[in-house]
Amino acid sequence: MTPAVRISIRVKRRASRTRVLRADGLSIEASLAAPPVDGAANAELIALLASVLAVSKSSLRLVLGDTSKNKVVEVTNLSADEVTTRLIAAIR
């Protein structure tokens, strides 16, 4: 079984659209259209990462930063190389 991979994320909330802005290895910057109210931004971040990484939402877990702009998300079922490749492909 592949060990979990952690992604460091800097979030820009209330953006015009949701997308990955920058990827540098396992560190990314993402913009989210959802406001930081009642976990809406966190839910949108998980949905964005699930789409970008082509994994189910249950494969992702917010580990740190529930109420912060700086977050850490844990990904299961993918290697660090696969995660990095998919994140970089998302910004093109």
C-alpha positions in Angstrom: 0.0 0.0 0.0 1.2 3.5 -0.9 1.8 5.8 2.1 -0.2 9.0 2.3 1.2 12.1 0.6 0.8 15.5 2.1 0.2 18.6 0.0 0.9 22.1 1.4 -1.7 24.6 0.1 -1.9 28.4 0.2 -5.5 29.3 -0.5 -7.0 32.5 -2.0 -10.7 32.6 -1.1 -13.5 34.5 -2.8 -11.7 34.4 -6.2 -13.5 34.7 -9.5 -13.0 31.0 -10.2 -11.7 27.8 -8.6 -8.4 26.5 -9.9 -4.8 25.6 -9.2 -2.7 28.7 -9.7 0.8 27.4 -9.0 2.4 24.1 -8.2 6.0 23.5 -6.9 6.4 19.9 -6.0 3.9 19.1 -3.2 3.3 22.8 -2.5 0.5 24.6 -4.4 -1.4 27.8 -4.5 -5.1 27.6 -5.3 -7.9 30.1 -5.8 -11.4 29.2 -4.5 -14.6 30.9 -5.5 -16.4 29.8 -2.3 -16.4 32.1 0.7 -14.7 30.9 3.9 -18.1 30.3 5.7 -19.4 27.1 7.2 -16.6 25.0 5.6 -17.6 25.9 2.0 -14.1 26.8 1.0 -12.7 23.6 2.5 -15.3 21.5 0.7 -14.5 23.3 -2.6 -10.8 22.7 -2.1 -11.4 19.0 -1.6 -13.6 18.9 -4.7 -10.9 20.7 -6.7 -8.1 18.4 -5.6 -10.3 15.3 -6.2 -10.9 16.5 -9.8 -7.3 17.5 -10.5 -5.8 14.3 -9.0 -8.5 12.0 -10.4 -9.2 10.5 -7.0 -12.4 10.2 -4.9 -13.1 12.8 -2.2 -12.7 10.1 0.4 -9.0 9.7 -0.6 -8.4 13.3 0.6 -8.3 14.5 4.1 -7.8 18.1 5.4 -5.1 17.6 8.1 -4.2 21.1 9.1 -5.6 24.6 8.4 -9.4 24.2 8.9 -9.8 27.9 9.4 -6.5 29.2 7.9 -5.3 30.2 4.4 -2.5 27.7 4.8 -3.7 24.1 4.6 -2.3 20.6 4.5 -4.2 17.9 2.7 -3.4 14.2 2.9 -3.8 12.1 -0.3 -4.0 8.3 -0.2 -3.7 5.8 -3.0 -1.2 7.9 -5.0 2.5 8.2 -4.9 4.3 11.5 -4.4 5.4 11.5 -8.0 1.9 10.9 -9.3 0.5 13.7 -7.2 3.3 16.1 -8.3 2.7 15.2 -12.0 -1.0 15.7 -11.8 -0.8 19.0 -9.9 1.6 20.4 -12.5 -0.6 19.3 -15.3 -3.5 21.1 -13.7 -2.0 24.5 -14.2 -1.4 24.1 -18.0 
